[in-house]
């Protein structure tokens, strides 16, 4: 990280895109909870992941389906469809949902898509909720395309998506 964990400001909201270990790290979640004020951090998660948090005695969790909306103080949080998959164990493939997130205030619109392949959902999201001031579109593990295209966007597709 570019900033020491201890130097992070208070964190009010965390959005989780899916249940893979690189996107939902138990050590990080528990470290967040142990910080001063961490018990107040609210987690927004796709359908099926609330129980993961409940097992760890974390109750500040809002579970959402695609296109669900929640108001959190002065922010609107919307779960949006992306093209990925879920799997945390050998028998759990697609037992939980995956999602991107739009966070809007009166003055700012942010989109985080998490891991995703290139999908027509980007246009739909933009038409319904855009334009965006900031987009976080992860690029990684996109080669070989024949294998990774459905799950991970490449640099050129990221430009098209934006």
C-alpha distance (Angstrom), angle and dihedral (degrees) to the residues before:
residue distance angle dihedral
X1 . . .
X2 3.76 . .
X3 3.79 89.6 .
X4 3.78 129.3 43.5
X5 3.80 112.4 -107.2
X6 3.80 90.2 -122.9
X7 3.82 90.7 55.4
X8 3.81 94.7 57.6
X9 3.79 115.3 112.7
X10 3.81 119.8 -117.8
X11 3.80 109.2 -63.8
X12 3.79 115.4 -140.4
X13 3.81 100.6 172.8
X14 3.80 135.0 28.5
X15 3.81 123.4 -175.7
X16 3.80 119.7 -157.0
X17 3.81 117.8 -157.2
X18 3.81 100.8 -166.2
X19 3.79 144.2 -25.0
X20 3.81 102.7 -95.5
X21 3.79 112.4 124.6
X22 3.81 92.7 -112.3
X23 3.82 91.0 55.4
X24 3.82 99.3 37.9
X25 3.79 108.8 36.7
X26 3.79 113.5 178.7
X27 3.82 94.6 -154.9
X28 3.80 91.6 54.0
X29 3.81 93.6 46.4
X30 3.80 91.8 50.1
X31 3.80 91.4 45.7
X32 3.81 89.0 53.7
X33 3.80 90.1 51.0
X34 3.83 93.0 51.6
X35 3.81 93.4 54.3
X36 3.80 117.4 100.9
X37 3.81 104.7 -82.6
X38 3.81 91.3 10.4
X39 3.79 92.3 125.6
X40 3.83 86.7 69.1
X41 3.82 95.0 55.1
X42 3.80 110.1 116.2
X43 3.79 119.8 -144.9
X44 3.79 121.6 -152.1
X45 3.78 111.1 -158.9
X46 3.82 139.2 172.1
X47 3.81 119.9 -102.8
X48 3.78 114.6 -66.2
X49 3.81 98.8 25.6
X50 3.81 100.1 89.8
X51 3.81 90.6 84.6
X52 3.83 90.4 57.7
X53 3.81 88.0 60.2
X54 3.82 94.0 41.4
X55 3.81 90.6 57.7
X56 3.81 86.5 57.6
X57 3.82 91.5 48.2
X58 3.80 93.7 -110.5
X59 3.78 109.9 141.4
X60 3.82 103.0 168.3
X61 3.82 90.6 92.0
X62 3.80 130.1 128.0
X63 3.80 114.0 -164.4
X64 3.81 114.8 -155.9
X65 3.79 140.8 -174.5
X66 3.80 122.9 -144.8
X67 3.81 111.3 -67.6
X68 3.81 93.1 14.2
X69 3.80 112.8 138.4
X70 3.79 130.9 -152.8
X71 3.78 131.2 -177.3
X72 3.80 114.3 -138.8
X73 3.80 110.2 -177.4
X74 3.84 103.4 -60.5
X75 3.82 95.6 -14.1
X76 3.78 131.9 90.2
X77 3.79 112.4 -149.0
X78 3.81 118.9 -162.8
X79 3.81 126.7 -175.0
X80 3.79 109.0 -141.2
X81 3.81 132.9 -166.9
X82 3.78 119.9 -102.0
X83 3.81 131.9 169.3
X84 3.79 111.0 -103.0
X85 3.81 139.4 92.9
X86 3.78 141.0 -123.1
X87 3.78 133.0 -124.2
X88 3.77 129.7 148.7
X89 3.80 99.3 164.2
X90 3.77 137.7 18.5
X91 3.82 93.3 -89.4
X92 3.81 100.8 36.9
X93 3.81 104.3 78.3
X94 3.83 109.4 150.5
X95 3.81 93.7 -11.5
X96 3.81 88.4 128.3
X97 3.78 131.5 40.3
X98 3.81 127.4 -110.1
X99 3.80 123.4 -146.5
X100 3.75 148.6 174.1
X101 3.79 120.5 -133.4
X102 3.77 135.9 -132.3
X103 3.79 116.8 -163.9
X104 3.79 116.2 -169.5
X105 3.76 135.5 -177.0
X106 3.79 129.3 171.8
X107 3.80 89.8 -89.4
X108 3.81 107.1 27.4
X109 3.82 140.5 43.3
X110 3.79 122.3 -163.8
X111 3.80 130.7 -178.9
X112 3.80 127.1 -165.0
X113 3.80 113.9 -177.6
X114 3.81 101.8 -179.1
X115 3.78 116.4 -156.8
X116 3.79 110.4 -13.3
X117 3.76 144.5 149.0
X118 3.79 119.5 -128.6
X119 3.79 107.3 -75.9
X120 3.82 141.0 171.2
X121 3.82 85.7 -119.6
X122 3.81 88.1 83.8
X123 3.82 91.6 68.5
X124 3.81 91.7 44.4
X125 3.82 91.7 50.0
X126 3.79 91.6 48.1
X127 3.80 92.5 48.1
X128 3.82 92.9 49.4
X129 3.80 102.5 36.4
X130 3.81 110.3 11.8
X131 2.89 165.0 128.7
X132 3.80 97.5 84.5
X133 3.77 130.2 -151.9
X134 3.80 93.3 -158.6
X135 3.80 132.4 17.3
X136 3.81 126.1 -167.0
X137 3.81 106.0 -161.5
X138 3.81 111.7 168.3
X139 3.80 117.8 -140.0
X140 3.77 118.1 -162.6
X141 3.79 145.7 112.6
X142 3.80 90.5 24.8
X143 3.83 98.9 139.9
X144 2.98 135.0 116.2
X145 3.82 89.6 39.7
X146 3.81 94.9 -157.0
X147 3.80 87.5 63.7
X148 3.81 105.4 28.5
X149 3.83 104.7 36.1
X150 3.81 94.4 92.3
X151 3.81 93.3 53.1
X152 3.81 109.1 28.5
X153 3.77 131.7 42.0
X154 3.82 120.5 -134.5
X155 3.84 125.9 -138.7
X156 3.82 96.2 -94.8
X157 3.81 92.3 47.1
X158 3.80 88.9 50.1
X159 3.80 89.9 58.9
X160 3.80 90.0 48.9
X161 3.80 91.6 47.9
X162 3.79 92.0 51.4
